[in-house]
Amino acid sequence: MSDAAFIPPPTFEFLVYSLKMQAEMRMGLLQMGEEQEAPDLDAARHAIDLLTMIADKTKGNLTLDEQRLIENSLTELRFRFVQASASK
């Protein structure tokens, strides 16, 4: 193996966390680097919609932990989206 950065294995949890982080970054809740980017609520909504679609398409095929993860992530993101939209 090379000295490159560690890449986690492709798991359902990693996919959910990746989309959640993308939505949070687009809402301006997380930042990478020193400069704060302006929130992009359309892109945040798109990431939330992607996560919603995955939840719908995998309904009945997830473990209890996976189901809780995606439902809790969506609940939190939707609440934060409403807050971010109201402060716009």
The first five atom37 places (N, CA, C, CB, O) and aatype in JSON, in Angstrom:
{
  "aatype": [12, 15, 3, 0, 0, 13, 9, 14, 14, 14, 16, 13, 6, 13, 10, 19, 18, 15, 10, 11, 12, 5, 0, 6, 12, 1, 12, 7, 10, 10, 5, 12, 7, 6, 6, 5, 6, 0, 14, 3, 10, 3, 0, 0, 1, 8, 0, 9, 3, 10, 10, 16, 12, 9, 0, 3, 11, 16, 11, 7, 2, 10, 16, 10, 3, 6, 5, 1, 10, 9, 6, 2, 15, 10, 16, 6, 10, 1, 13, 1, 13, 19, 5, 0, 15, 0, 15, 11],
  "atom_mask": [
    [1, 1, 1, 1, 1],
    [1, 1, 1, 1, 1],
    [1, 1, 1, 1, 1],
    [1, 1, 1, 1, 1],
    [1, 1, 1, 1, 1],
    [1, 1, 1, 1, 1],
    [1, 1, 1, 1, 1],
    [1, 1, 1, 1, 1],
    [1, 1, 1, 1, 1],
    [1, 1, 1, 1, 1],
    [1, 1, 1, 1, 1],
    [1, 1, 1, 1, 1],
    [1, 1, 1, 1, 1],
    [1, 1, 1, 1, 1],
    [1, 1, 1, 1, 1],
    [1, 1, 1, 1, 1],
    [1, 1, 1, 1, 1],
    [1, 1, 1, 1, 1],
    [1, 1, 1, 1, 1],
    [1, 1, 1, 1, 1],
    [1, 1, 1, 1, 1],
    [1, 1, 1, 1, 1],
    [1, 1, 1, 1, 1],
    [1, 1, 1, 1, 1],
    [1, 1, 1, 1, 1],
    [1, 1, 1, 1, 1],
    [1, 1, 1, 1, 1],
    [1, 1, 1, 0, 1],
    [1, 1, 1, 1, 1],
    [1, 1, 1, 1, 1],
    [1, 1, 1, 1, 1],
    [1, 1, 1, 1, 1],
    [1, 1, 1, 0, 1],
    [1, 1, 1, 1, 1],
    [1, 1, 1, 1, 1],
    [1, 1, 1, 1, 1],
    [1, 1, 1, 1, 1],
    [1, 1, 1, 1, 1],
    [1, 1, 1, 1, 1],
    [1, 1, 1, 1, 1],
    [1, 1, 1, 1, 1],
    [1, 1, 1, 1, 1],
    [1, 1, 1, 1, 1],
    [1, 1, 1, 1, 1],
    [1, 1, 1, 1, 1],
    [1, 1, 1, 1, 1],
    [1, 1, 1, 1, 1],
    [1, 1, 1, 1, 1],
    [1, 1, 1, 1, 1],
    [1, 1, 1, 1, 1],
    [1, 1, 1, 1, 1],
    [1, 1, 1, 1, 1],
    [1, 1, 1, 1, 1],
    [1, 1, 1, 1, 1],
    [1, 1, 1, 1, 1],
    [1, 1, 1, 1, 1],
    [1, 1, 1, 1, 1],
    [1, 1, 1, 1, 1],
    [1, 1, 1, 1, 1],
    [1, 1, 1, 0, 1],
    [1, 1, 1, 1, 1],
    [1, 1, 1, 1, 1],
    [1, 1, 1, 1, 1],
    [1, 1, 1, 1, 1],
    [1, 1, 1, 1, 1],
    [1, 1, 1, 1, 1],
    [1, 1, 1, 1, 1],
    [1, 1, 1, 1, 1],
    [1, 1, 1, 1, 1],
    [1, 1, 1, 1, 1],
    [1, 1, 1, 1, 1],
    [1, 1, 1, 1, 1],
    [1, 1, 1, 1, 1],
    [1, 1, 1, 1, 1],
    [1, 1, 1, 1, 1],
    [1, 1, 1, 1, 1],
    [1, 1, 1, 1, 1],
    [1, 1, 1, 1, 1],
    [1, 1, 1, 1, 1],
    [1, 1, 1, 1, 1],
    [1, 1, 1, 1, 1],
    [1, 1, 1, 1, 1],
    [1, 1, 1, 1, 1],
    [1, 1, 1, 1, 1],
    [1, 1, 1, 1, 1],
    [1, 1, 1, 1, 1],
    [1, 1, 1, 1, 1],
    [1, 1, 1, 1, 1]
  ],
  "atom_positions": [
    [[0.83, -1.2, 0.0], [0.0, 0.0, 0.0], [0.86, 1.24, 0.0], [-0.94, 0.01, 1.2], [1.95, 1.24, 0.58]],
    [[0.41, 2.28, -0.62], [1.17, 3.53, -0.67], [0.95, 4.35, 0.59], [0.77, 4.34, -1.91], [0.18, 3.99, 1.47]],
    [[1.65, 5.47, 0.65], [1.53, 6.37, 1.78], [0.38, 7.35, 1.61], [2.82, 7.13, 1.99], [0.3, 8.33, 2.35]],
    [[-0.5, 7.11, 0.66], [-1.65, 8.0, 0.42], [-2.58, 7.97, 1.62], [-2.41, 7.58, -0.87], [-2.51, 7.08, 2.47]],
    [[-3.46, 8.95, 1.66], [-4.43, 9.04, 2.76], [-5.29, 7.79, 2.8], [-5.32, 10.31, 2.61], [-5.59, 7.18, 1.77]],
    [[-5.68, 7.42, 4.0], [-6.54, 6.25, 4.19], [-7.91, 6.51, 3.57], [-6.69, 5.91, 5.7], [-8.51, 7.56, 3.79]],
    [[-8.39, 5.57, 2.81], [-9.72, 5.66, 2.21], [-10.57, 4.58, 2.89], [-9.67, 5.47, 0.63], [-10.26, 3.39, 2.81]],
    [[-11.66, 5.01, 3.55], [-12.49, 4.02, 4.24], [-13.2, 3.09, 3.26], [-13.52, 4.72, 5.13], [-13.39, 3.44, 2.09]],
    [[-13.58, 1.92, 3.73], [-14.28, 0.98, 2.84], [-15.65, 1.53, 2.44], [-14.42, -0.39, 3.52], [-16.26, 2.29, 3.19]],
    [[-16.14, 1.13, 1.28], [-17.45, 1.61, 0.83], [-18.57, 0.9, 1.59], [-17.62, 1.39, -0.69], [-18.88, -0.26, 1.32]],
    [[-19.17, 1.61, 2.54], [-20.26, 1.04, 3.33], [-21.47, 1.95, 3.23], [-19.83, 0.85, 4.81], [-21.38, 3.1, 2.81]],
    [[-22.6, 1.41, 3.62], [-23.82, 2.21, 3.65], [-23.67, 3.39, 4.59], [-25.02, 1.34, 4.07], [-24.11, 4.5, 4.28]],
    [[-23.05, 3.15, 5.74], [-22.85, 4.21, 6.72], [-22.0, 5.34, 6.14], [-22.19, 3.65, 7.98], [-22.31, 6.51, 6.34]],
    [[-20.94, 4.98, 5.42], [-20.08, 5.99, 4.83], [-20.84, 6.81, 3.79], [-18.84, 5.34, 4.2], [-20.65, 8.02, 3.7]],
    [[-21.69, 6.17, 3.0], [-22.5, 6.87, 2.02], [-23.43, 7.88, 2.69], [-23.31, 5.88, 1.19], [-23.53, 9.03, 2.25]],
    [[-24.1, 7.46, 3.75], [-25.01, 8.35, 4.47], [-24.24, 9.52, 5.06], [-25.75, 7.59, 5.59], [-24.65, 10.67, 4.91]],
    [[-23.12, 9.23, 5.73], [-22.32, 10.31, 6.33], [-21.78, 11.26, 5.27], [-21.17, 9.72, 7.15], [-21.7, 12.47, 5.51]],
    [[-21.4, 10.74, 4.12], [-20.88, 11.59, 3.04], [-21.94, 12.56, 2.54], [-20.38, 10.73, 1.88], [-21.68, 13.76, 2.39]],
    [[-23.14, 12.06, 2.3], [-24.22, 12.94, 1.83], [-24.65, 13.92, 2.92], [-25.43, 12.1, 1.38], [-24.98, 15.07, 2.63]],
    [[-24.64, 13.47, 4.16], [-24.99, 14.35, 5.28], [-23.97, 15.48, 5.38], [-25.05, 13.55, 6.61], [-24.35, 16.64, 5.56]],
    [[-22.69, 15.15, 5.28], [-21.66, 16.16, 5.37], [-21.74, 17.14, 4.19], [-20.27, 15.51, 5.42], [-21.54, 18.34, 4.36]],
    [[-22.04, 16.62, 3.02], [-22.18, 17.48, 1.85], [-23.32, 18.48, 2.07], [-22.44, 16.63, 0.58], [-23.16, 19.66, 1.77]],
    [[-24.44, 18.02, 2.57], [-25.57, 18.92, 2.83], [-25.2, 19.96, 3.88], [-26.8, 18.11, 3.29], [-25.53, 21.14, 3.74]],
    [[-24.52, 19.52, 4.94], [-24.12, 20.46, 6.0], [-23.15, 21.51, 5.48], [-23.48, 19.7, 7.17], [-23.24, 22.68, 5.85]],
    [[-22.23, 21.09, 4.62], [-21.29, 22.05, 4.05], [-22.02, 23.06, 3.17], [-20.21, 21.32, 3.23], [-21.72, 24.25, 3.22]],
    [[-22.98, 22.59, 2.38], [-23.72, 23.48, 1.48], [-24.63, 24.44, 2.25], [-24.55, 22.67, 0.51], [-24.95, 25.52, 1.75]],
    [[-25.03, 24.05, 3.45], [-25.84, 24.95, 4.29], [-24.97, 25.94, 5.05], [-26.69, 24.15, 5.28], [-25.47, 26.83, 5.72]],
    [[-23.64, 25.77, 4.95], [-22.73, 26.66, 5.64], [-22.48, 26.26, 7.08], [0.0, 0.0, 0.0], [-21.99, 27.07, 7.87]],
    [[-22.82, 25.03, 7.45], [-22.64, 24.56, 8.82], [-21.25, 24.01, 9.07], [-23.68, 23.51, 9.16], [-20.78, 23.98, 10.21]],
    [[-20.58, 23.57, 8.01], [-19.21, 23.06, 8.08], [-18.4, 23.81, 7.05], [-19.15, 21.52, 7.84], [-18.92, 24.24, 6.02]],
    [[-17.12, 23.97, 7.33], [-16.27, 24.61, 6.34], [-14.98, 23.83, 6.19], [-15.98, 26.06, 6.72], [-14.48, 23.24, 7.15]],
    [[-14.45, 23.85, 5.0], [-13.17, 23.23, 4.71], [-12.22, 24.37, 4.4], [-13.25, 22.19, 3.53], [-12.46, 25.15, 3.48]],
    [[-11.16, 24.48, 5.15], [-10.23, 25.57, 4.94], [-10.62, 26.77, 5.78], [0.0, 0.0, 0.0], [-11.46, 26.69, 6.67]],
    [[-9.98, 27.89, 5.47], [-10.16, 29.08, 6.28], [-11.31, 29.97, 5.82], [-8.9, 29.88, 6.28], [-11.93, 30.66, 6.63]],
    [[-11.61, 29.95, 4.53], [-12.66, 30.82, 4.01], [-14.02, 30.18, 4.13], [-12.39, 31.17, 2.57], [-14.21, 29.01, 3.8]],
    [[-14.97, 30.95, 4.61], [-16.35, 30.48, 4.73], [-17.07, 30.76, 3.41], [-17.1, 31.19, 5.94], [-17.17, 31.91, 2.98]],
    [[-17.56, 29.7, 2.77], [-18.32, 29.87, 1.54], [-19.76, 30.24, 1.86], [-18.28, 28.58, 0.69], [-20.29, 29.87, 2.91]],
    [[-20.37, 30.98, 0.97], [-21.78, 31.33, 1.14], [-22.62, 30.06, 1.03], [-22.23, 32.39, 0.08], [-22.32, 29.19, 0.21]],
    [[-23.66, 29.95, 1.83], [-24.53, 28.77, 1.75], [-25.15, 28.63, 0.36], [-25.63, 28.84, 2.81], [-25.51, 29.62, -0.28]],
    [[-25.28, 27.4, -0.09], [-25.93, 27.08, -1.36], [-27.09, 26.15, -1.02], [-24.92, 26.42, -2.42], [-26.94, 24.92, -1.03]],
    [[-28.23, 26.74, -0.71], [-29.36, 25.94, -0.24], [-29.93, 25.02, -1.3], [-30.45, 26.85, 0.27], [-30.49, 23.97, -0.97]],
    [[-29.8, 25.38, -2.58], [-30.26, 24.47, -3.64], [-29.43, 23.19, -3.65], [-30.19, 25.17, -5.02], [-29.97, 22.1, -3.8]],
    [[-28.13, 23.34, -3.5], [-27.25, 22.16, -3.47], [-27.49, 21.34, -2.19], [-25.76, 22.58, -3.55], [-27.45, 20.12, -2.22]],
    [[-27.75, 22.03, -1.08], [-28.07, 21.34, 0.17], [-29.36, 20.53, 0.02], [-28.19, 22.34, 1.34], [-29.43, 19.38, 0.43]],
    [[-30.36, 21.15, -0.58], [-31.64, 20.47, -0.8], [-31.45, 19.25, -1.69], [-32.66, 21.44, -1.44], [-32.09, 18.22, -1.48]],
    [[-30.58, 19.36, -2.69], [-30.31, 18.24, -3.59], [-29.68, 17.07, -2.83], [-29.38, 18.69, -4.73], [-30.08, 15.92, -3.03]],
    [[-28.71, 17.35, -1.95], [-28.08, 16.29, -1.16], [-29.11, 15.62, -0.23], [-26.91, 16.85, -0.33], [-29.1, 14.4, -0.06]],
    [[-29.99, 16.42, 0.37], [-31.04, 15.88, 1.23], [-32.01, 15.03, 0.41], [-31.81, 17.02, 1.96], [-32.44, 13.97, 0.85]],
    [[-32.34, 15.49, -0.78], [-33.23, 14.72, -1.66], [-32.6, 13.4, -2.08], [-33.59, 15.54, -2.9], [-33.29, 12.39, -2.18]],
    [[-31.28, 13.4, -2.34], [-30.59, 12.16, -2.67], [-30.66, 11.16, -1.52], [-29.13, 12.44, -3.04], [-30.9, 9.97, -1.72]],
    [[-30.45, 11.66, -0.31], [-30.53, 10.8, 0.86], [-31.95, 10.28, 1.07], [-30.06, 11.56, 2.11], [-32.13, 9.13, 1.47]],
    [[-32.94, 11.11, 0.8], [-34.34, 10.69, 0.89], [-34.64, 9.59, -0.13], [-35.28, 11.89, 0.66], [-35.32, 8.61, 0.19]],
    [[-34.14, 9.75, -1.35], [-34.35, 8.75, -2.39], [-33.72, 7.42, -1.99], [-33.77, 9.23, -3.73], [-34.31, 6.36, -2.2]],
    [[-32.52, 7.47, -1.41], [-31.86, 6.24, -0.96], [-32.67, 5.58, 0.15], [-30.42, 6.55, -0.48], [-32.83, 4.36, 0.17]],
    [[-33.2, 6.39, 1.07], [-34.03, 5.84, 2.14], [-35.27, 5.16, 1.57], [-34.45, 6.96, 3.13], [-35.64, 4.07, 2.0]],
    [[-35.9, 5.79, 0.59], [-37.1, 5.22, -0.02], [-36.78, 3.92, -0.77], [-37.74, 6.23, -0.98], [-37.52, 2.94, -0.67]],
    [[-35.7, 3.91, -1.52], [-35.34, 2.75, -2.35], [-34.84, 1.57, -1.52], [-34.29, 3.14, -3.36], [-34.91, 0.43, -1.97]],
    [[-34.33, 1.83, -0.32], [-33.79, 0.75, 0.5], [-34.74, 0.33, 1.62], [-32.47, 1.17, 1.1], [-34.41, -0.53, 2.44]],
    [[-35.92, 0.93, 1.65], [-36.9, 0.61, 2.72], [-37.15, -0.9, 2.76], [-38.24, 1.38, 2.48], [-37.45, -1.52, 1.74]],
    [[-37.03, -1.47, 3.95], [-37.24, -2.9, 4.13], [-36.0, -3.74, 3.91], [0.0, 0.0, 0.0], [-36.02, -4.95, 4.14]],
    [[-34.91, -3.12, 3.45], [-33.68, -3.86, 3.17], [-32.52, -3.44, 4.05], [-33.29, -3.69, 1.72], [-31.38, -3.84, 3.81]],
    [[-32.79, -2.65, 5.07], [-31.73, -2.15, 5.94], [-31.78, -2.83, 7.3], [-31.84, -0.63, 6.11], [-32.83, -3.29, 7.75]],
    [[-30.61, -2.87, 7.95], [-30.6, -3.33, 9.33], [-31.23, -2.23, 10.19], [-29.13, -3.67, 9.81], [-31.41, -1.1, 9.72]],
    [[-31.55, -2.55, 11.41], [-32.14, -1.57, 12.31], [-31.2, -0.37, 12.5], [-32.46, -2.21, 13.66], [-31.65, 0.77, 12.5]],
    [[-29.91, -0.64, 12.66], [-28.94, 0.44, 12.83], [-28.85, 1.33, 11.59], [-27.56, -0.14, 13.14], [-28.77, 2.55, 11.7]],
    [[-28.87, 0.72, 10.41], [-28.83, 1.5, 9.16], [-30.09, 2.34, 9.01], [-28.67, 0.57, 7.95], [-30.02, 3.5, 8.59]],
    [[-31.24, 1.76, 9.34], [-32.51, 2.49, 9.26], [-32.51, 3.69, 10.2], [-33.69, 1.55, 9.59], [-32.93, 4.78, 9.82]],
    [[-32.04, 3.48, 11.41], [-31.97, 4.58, 12.38], [-31.0, 5.66, 11.9], [-31.53, 4.06, 13.76], [-31.29, 6.85, 12.02]],
    [[-29.87, 5.25, 11.36], [-28.88, 6.21, 10.87], [-29.46, 7.11, 9.8], [-27.65, 5.48, 10.33], [-29.32, 8.33, 9.87]],
    [[-30.1, 6.54, 8.81], [-30.61, 7.36, 7.71], [-31.81, 8.2, 8.15], [-31.0, 6.47, 6.52], [-31.93, 9.35, 7.74]],
    [[-32.67, 7.65, 8.98], [-33.83, 8.42, 9.46], [-33.38, 9.58, 10.35], [-34.8, 7.51, 10.23], [-33.88, 10.7, 10.2]],
    [[-32.45, 9.32, 11.27], [-31.96, 10.38, 12.14], [-31.21, 11.45, 11.36], [-31.06, 9.8, 13.23], [-31.33, 12.64, 11.65]],
    [[-30.43, 11.03, 10.38], [-29.7, 11.98, 9.55], [-30.66, 12.88, 8.78], [-28.76, 11.24, 8.57], [-30.47, 14.09, 8.71]],
    [[-31.69, 12.29, 8.21], [-32.67, 13.08, 7.46], [-33.44, 14.03, 8.37], [-33.65, 12.16, 6.73], [-33.69, 15.18, 7.99]],
    [[-33.82, 13.58, 9.54], [-34.54, 14.44, 10.47], [-33.67, 15.65, 10.84], [-34.94, 13.66, 11.74], [-34.14, 16.79, 10.83]],
    [[-32.42, 15.39, 11.17], [-31.51, 16.47, 11.55], [-31.27, 17.43, 10.38], [-30.17, 15.89, 12.04], [-31.31, 18.65, 10.56]],
    [[-31.03, 16.89, 9.19], [-30.78, 17.74, 8.03], [-31.99, 18.59, 7.67], [-30.36, 16.89, 6.84], [-31.85, 19.77, 7.33]],
    [[-33.16, 18.01, 7.73], [-34.37, 18.78, 7.4], [-34.59, 19.92, 8.39], [-35.59, 17.86, 7.37], [-34.98, 21.02, 8.0]],
    [[-34.35, 19.65, 9.67], [-34.48, 20.69, 10.69], [-33.47, 21.81, 10.44], [-34.28, 20.09, 12.1], [-33.82, 22.98, 10.49]],
    [[-32.23, 21.44, 10.17], [-31.19, 22.44, 9.91], [-31.47, 23.21, 8.62], [-29.81, 21.77, 9.82], [-31.17, 24.4, 8.53]],
    [[-32.05, 22.54, 7.63], [-32.37, 23.21, 6.37], [-33.42, 24.3, 6.6], [-32.87, 22.18, 5.31], [-33.31, 25.4, 6.07]],
    [[-34.43, 23.98, 7.4], [-35.46, 24.97, 7.71], [-34.83, 26.16, 8.44], [-36.59, 24.34, 8.57], [-35.16, 27.31, 8.15]],
    [[-33.94, 25.89, 9.38], [-33.26, 26.96, 10.09], [-32.42, 27.82, 9.15], [-32.38, 26.39, 11.18], [-32.45, 29.05, 9.22]],
    [[-31.68, 27.17, 8.26], [-30.82, 27.89, 7.32], [-31.67, 28.7, 6.35], [-29.91, 26.9, 6.54], [-31.3, 29.82, 5.98]],
    [[-32.81, 28.17, 5.93], [-33.7, 28.88, 5.0], [-34.3, 30.1, 5.67], [-34.81, 27.95, 4.5], [-34.48, 31.14, 5.03]],
    [[-34.63, 29.99, 6.95], [-35.24, 31.09, 7.67], [-34.26, 32.22, 7.9], [-35.78, 30.61, 8.99], [-34.65, 33.39, 7.97]],
    [[-32.97, 31.9, 8.03], [-31.97, 32.94, 8.29], [-31.42, 33.55, 7.02], [-30.84, 32.39, 9.11], [-30.58, 34.44, 7.08]],
    [[-31.86, 33.08, 5.88], [-31.38, 33.57, 4.58], [-31.89, 34.94, 4.27], [-31.77, 32.63, 3.48], [-31.57, 35.49, 3.22]]
  ]
}
